[in-house]
Amino acid sequence: MHQVDVAVIGGGQSGLAAARELRARGVAPVILEASAQAAGSWPRYYDSLTLFSPAGHSSLPGRPFGGDPDRYPHRDEVVGYLLRYADHLDADIRTGTRVREVRAADGAFTLALHGGGRLSARAVVAASGTFGRPYRPALPGLADFTGTVLHAAEYHSPRPFAGQRVVVVGAGNSAVQIAAELARHARVTLATRRPVRFARQRALGRDLHWWLTRTGIDPLPVGRFLRTPPAQPVIDDGRYRNAVAAGSPDRRPVFAGADGPKVTWADGTTEEVDTILLATGYRPDLDYLAPLGALDASGQPRHREGLSSTHPGLAYVGLEWQRSLSSNSLRGVGRDAARVAQHLAAHLQRR
């Protein structure tokens, strides 16, 4: 069985950042990426996705994003950036390689691959993100709804929904962006548990992320001070707040029930709906770690700031709120990757 120093599971932004920081510390990583290219989930996001952080605040370690630092890059620009980053990375990247399970064996880890291959690693970085595990909440009556139910992971453009009655469930950035886009082609309600919170994208001529960095709020290790991370607001240049205020989309509390093609709203009214689109987020896609006992009952990793609390030599990069509010973003993942790489390099030296 082939043995490597560190197996990095996932070749998106988190895995690439982890590999770069490991190489900087003299460790040879092997990146195992399930898809055909080292760009993670970015190629599968919806067509109009635009970063909420400017290019100047959206870089991985060692390589600036490039171009106008104040622009907000489009999805395809991010894909191109990640592919260039991978091309310049001195690491063994194996695309089309999906990890089926990880087990501990003789002080190391054995990785079973789909297709029958196996790999031995002295350490493992789980950097597989969340896109492969969309969160679908148990909303009242949803199982009885006979219309179309989709998750935002399956949404690409508004064209298939033209003329439909659509309910978008969620209050985050993607939910609001998708609902506002759909509302130009369909009749759309944004259904949320509470009113949508907006944050100004720019203040006093500076982007919000400049202020977060300048004030030290980011990369403040929020997890040390907050038991439950707060819900992040929708970052807005004014367009989305104005669209919701104008009723395009309109905003209502989440429906009280569904039956057949109809939903029932909190005020008791019912109406037929063509599509319910769940923009309800994701959970860590880490099922391959279940045999290790590294996950809790809900599938969440047992860790402290990215370092496994169950297995020395196992670490995570790219978890939401891993250490700070930007831990799972382009602008913040590099800091966590550096900390994890330093820990793993020391771990390997001790063995």
C-alpha positions in Angstrom: 0.0 0.0 0.0 1.4 3.4 -1.0 2.2 5.7 1.9 2.3 9.5 2.0 3.0 12.0 4.7 -0.3 13.9 4.6 -3.4 13.2 2.6 -5.4 16.3 2.0 -9.0 15.3 1.2 -10.5 17.9 -1.1 -8.9 20.1 -3.7 -10.9 23.2 -3.4 -9.9 26.4 -1.7 -9.4 24.8 1.7 -7.3 21.8 0.4 -5.1 24.0 -1.8 -4.4 26.4 1.1 -3.6 23.5 3.4 -1.3 22.0 0.8 0.5 25.2 0.3 1.1 25.7 4.0 2.3 22.2 4.5 4.8 22.5 1.6 6.1 25.7 3.2 6.9 23.7 6.3 8.7 20.9 4.4 5.8 18.4 4.4 4.8 16.7 1.2 1.0 16.6 0.8 -1.1 14.6 -1.6 -4.4 16.2 -2.5 -7.3 13.8 -3.2 -10.0 15.6 -5.2 -13.2 13.8 -6.2 -14.0 16.0 -9.2 -12.1 16.4 -12.4 -10.4 19.6 -11.5 -8.9 21.3 -8.5 -11.5 24.0 -8.0 -13.7 22.4 -5.4 -17.4 23.2 -5.5 -17.0 26.5 -7.3 -17.9 25.3 -10.8 -21.2 23.9 -9.5 -22.5 27.1 -7.9 -25.3 29.0 -9.6 -24.3 31.0 -12.7 -24.7 34.5 -11.3 -22.8 34.0 -8.0 -20.6 37.0 -7.2 -18.3 37.2 -4.2 -19.4 39.5 -1.4 -15.7 40.3 -0.6 -13.6 42.2 -3.1 -10.7 40.6 -5.0 -8.2 42.4 -2.6 -9.7 40.4 0.3 -10.3 37.1 -1.6 -6.9 35.5 -2.0 -5.3 32.3 -0.8 -1.8 32.4 0.8 1.1 33.3 -1.5 -0.9 34.3 -4.6 -3.0 37.5 -4.9 -6.3 37.2 -6.8 -5.1 39.8 -9.3 -6.9 42.6 -11.3 -8.7 45.5 -9.7 -8.6 44.8 -5.9 -11.9 46.6 -5.4 -14.0 44.5 -7.8 -16.3 41.7 -6.7 -15.2 38.6 -8.7 -17.7 36.4 -10.5 -17.9 32.6 -9.9 -16.0 31.8 -13.1 -13.2 34.2 -12.1 -12.9 32.3 -8.8 -12.7 29.0 -10.7 -9.9 30.3 -12.9 -8.0 31.7 -9.9 -8.2 28.3 -8.1 -7.0 26.4 -11.2 -4.1 28.8 -11.6 -3.3 28.4 -8.0 -3.3 24.6 -8.3 -1.0 24.8 -11.4 1.6 26.8 -9.4 1.4 24.6 -6.3 4.2 22.2 -5.8 2.0 19.3 -4.7 0.7 16.0 -5.9 -2.9 16.6 -6.9 -4.9 13.5 -7.8 -8.2 14.5 -9.4 -11.1 12.0 -9.9 -10.1 10.4 -6.6 -12.9 10.1 -4.0 -12.3 8.9 -0.5 -14.8 6.3 0.7 -13.7 5.9 4.3 -10.8 6.6 6.6 -9.7 4.3 9.4 -6.9 4.4 12.0 -4.2 1.7 11.7 -0.9 1.3 13.5 -0.5 5.0 14.4 -1.4 6.1 10.8 -4.5 6.3 8.7 -5.7 4.0 5.9 -7.8 5.7 3.2 -10.1 3.4 1.1 -10.9 5.0 -2.3 -13.9 4.5 -4.5 -12.9 2.0 -7.1 -10.9 -0.1 -4.8 -7.6 1.7 -4.2 -6.1 2.2 -0.8 -3.6 4.8 0.6 -1.7 5.0 3.9 -1.1 8.5 5.4 0.8 9.5 8.5 -1.7 12.5 8.8 -4.9 13.6 7.3 -6.4 17.0 6.5 -10.2 16.9 5.9 -10.9 19.8 3.6 -13.9 18.5 1.6 -16.2 21.5 2.3 -19.9 21.3 2.6 -21.4 21.5 -0.9 -21.8 17.7 -1.0 -24.1 17.7 2.0 -27.0 20.3 1.5 -29.1 20.9 4.6 -32.8 20.2 4.0 -34.8 21.1 7.2 -37.9 19.3 8.1 -40.4 22.0 7.2 -44.1 21.5 8.1 -45.8 19.5 5.3 -42.8 19.6 3.0 -43.0 15.8 2.6 -46.6 16.1 1.4 -45.9 18.8 -1.2 -46.3 17.6 -4.7 -44.6 20.4 -6.5 -40.9 20.7 -7.1 -38.5 20.8 -4.1 -35.0 21.9 -4.8 -32.0 22.9 -2.8 -29.9 25.9 -3.8 -27.1 23.4 -4.7 -29.3 22.4 -7.6 -30.1 25.9 -8.8 -28.2 27.4 -11.7 -30.2 30.1 -13.4 -33.7 31.6 -13.4 -34.7 30.4 -16.9 -36.4 27.1 -15.9 -38.6 29.0 -13.4 -40.0 31.7 -15.7 -43.6 32.4 -15.0 -43.7 30.1 -11.9 -44.8 30.7 -8.4 -41.7 30.1 -6.3 -41.0 30.1 -2.6 -37.3 30.5 -1.6 -36.7 29.4 2.0 -33.7 31.0 3.8 -32.4 34.4 5.0 -28.7 34.2 4.1 -26.7 35.8 1.2 -27.5 33.0 -1.3 -31.2 32.9 -0.4 -31.6 36.7 -0.9 -29.5 36.8 -4.1 -31.3 33.9 -5.7 -34.8 35.2 -4.7 -34.1 38.6 -6.1 -32.8 37.1 -9.3 -35.8 34.8 -9.7 -38.2 37.6 -8.9 -37.3 39.2 -12.3 -38.7 36.1 -14.0 -41.2 34.6 -11.6 -43.5 35.5 -8.7 -41.3 34.9 -5.7 -41.7 34.9 -1.9 -38.7 34.8 0.4 -39.8 32.7 3.4 -37.8 33.2 6.6 -38.1 32.5 10.3 -37.3 36.1 11.1 -36.8 39.4 9.2 -33.8 39.5 7.0 -30.8 41.4 8.4 -28.7 43.5 6.0 -25.2 44.9 6.3 -23.9 47.7 4.1 -21.3 46.4 1.7 -19.4 49.7 1.7 -19.2 52.4 4.4 -17.2 55.7 4.1 -15.8 54.6 0.8 -14.5 51.3 2.1 -15.7 47.7 1.7 -17.0 46.0 4.8 -14.2 43.5 4.8 -11.6 46.3 5.0 -13.4 47.5 8.2 -13.5 44.0 9.6 -9.8 43.6 9.1 -8.9 47.1 10.2 -10.9 46.8 13.5 -9.5 43.3 14.2 -13.0 41.8 14.3 -11.8 39.4 11.6 -9.6 37.3 12.3 -10.7 37.5 16.0 -11.1 33.8 17.1 -14.8 34.2 17.8 -15.4 30.6 18.9 -13.4 31.3 22.1 -16.0 33.9 23.2 -19.3 32.8 21.7 -20.9 29.5 22.5 -23.2 29.8 19.5 -21.9 31.8 16.4 -24.3 34.5 15.4 -26.2 34.4 12.1 -24.4 36.5 9.5 -26.3 39.3 7.8 -26.9 39.7 4.1 -24.1 41.9 2.7 -25.8 44.4 0.4 -25.0 47.4 -1.7 -28.6 48.5 -1.5 -30.1 46.4 -4.3 -31.4 43.5 -2.2 -32.8 45.6 0.6 -34.6 47.7 -2.0 -35.9 44.6 -3.9 -37.4 43.1 -0.7 -38.9 46.5 0.3 -40.5 46.7 -3.1 -42.0 43.2 -2.8 -39.8 41.7 -5.5 -39.4 39.2 -3.8 -41.9 39.7 -1.0 -40.9 38.5 2.4 -43.1 36.3 4.7 -42.7 34.0 7.6 -42.0 30.4 6.6 -45.2 28.6 5.6 -47.2 26.8 8.3 -47.9 23.7 6.2 -48.1 22.2 2.7 -50.4 19.6 1.1 -50.4 18.5 -2.5 -49.6 21.5 -4.7 -50.5 24.1 -2.0 -48.8 25.8 0.9 -50.6 27.3 3.8 -49.2 30.6 5.2 -49.2 31.7 8.8 -52.3 33.8 8.3 -54.2 30.7 7.2 -54.3 31.6 3.5 -53.4 28.9 1.0 -52.1 29.1 -2.6 -50.7 26.8 -5.2 -46.9 26.9 -5.6 -44.8 25.4 -8.4 -41.4 25.2 -6.7 -40.0 25.4 -3.2 -36.3 26.2 -3.3 -34.4 25.6 0.0 -31.5 28.0 0.4 -30.9 26.6 3.8 -27.2 26.1 3.9 -25.0 23.0 4.2 -23.3 20.8 6.7 -19.7 19.4 6.7 -19.4 16.7 4.1 -17.3 14.3 6.2 -19.1 10.9 6.1 -15.8 9.2 5.2 -14.6 9.9 8.7 -17.5 8.0 10.4 -15.5 4.8 10.8 -12.9 6.7 12.8 -15.4 7.9 15.4 -14.2 11.4 14.7 -17.8 12.8 14.3 -20.6 13.4 16.7 -24.1 12.0 16.3 -25.1 14.7 13.9 -22.1 14.3 11.7 -20.2 17.3 13.0 -16.5 16.9 13.5 -15.1 16.7 17.1 -12.4 19.4 17.1 -11.0 22.5 18.7 -10.1 25.2 16.2 -9.5 22.7 13.4 -7.5 20.1 15.4 -9.2 16.8 16.0 -10.1 16.1 19.6 -10.3 12.3 18.9 -7.2 11.5 16.7 -3.8 13.1 16.7 -2.7 13.7 13.1 -6.2 14.5 12.0 -7.1 18.1 11.2 -9.7 20.2 9.4 -9.6 23.2 7.2 -12.6 25.2 5.8 -15.2 24.5 8.5 -17.7 27.3 9.1 -16.7 29.2 12.2 -13.6 26.9 12.6 -11.8 29.8 14.3 -13.3 33.1 12.9 -16.2 34.4 10.9 -14.1 33.9 7.7 -12.8 30.4 8.3 -14.7 28.9 5.3 -14.0 31.7 2.9 -11.2 32.6 0.4 -10.1 35.5 2.5 -9.8 33.5 5.8 -9.0 29.9 5.1 -5.3 30.5 4.7 -4.9 31.6 8.3 -6.5 28.4 9.6 -4.5 26.3 7.1 -1.2 27.8 8.4 -2.1 26.9 12.0 -3.1 23.3 11.1 0.0 22.9 8.9 2.2 24.0 11.8 0.6 21.5 14.1 0.8 18.6 11.7 4.4 19.3 10.8 5.3 19.2 14.5 3.2 16.0 14.9 5.1 14.3 12.1 8.5 15.3 13.5 7.6 13.8 16.9 6.9 10.4 15.3 
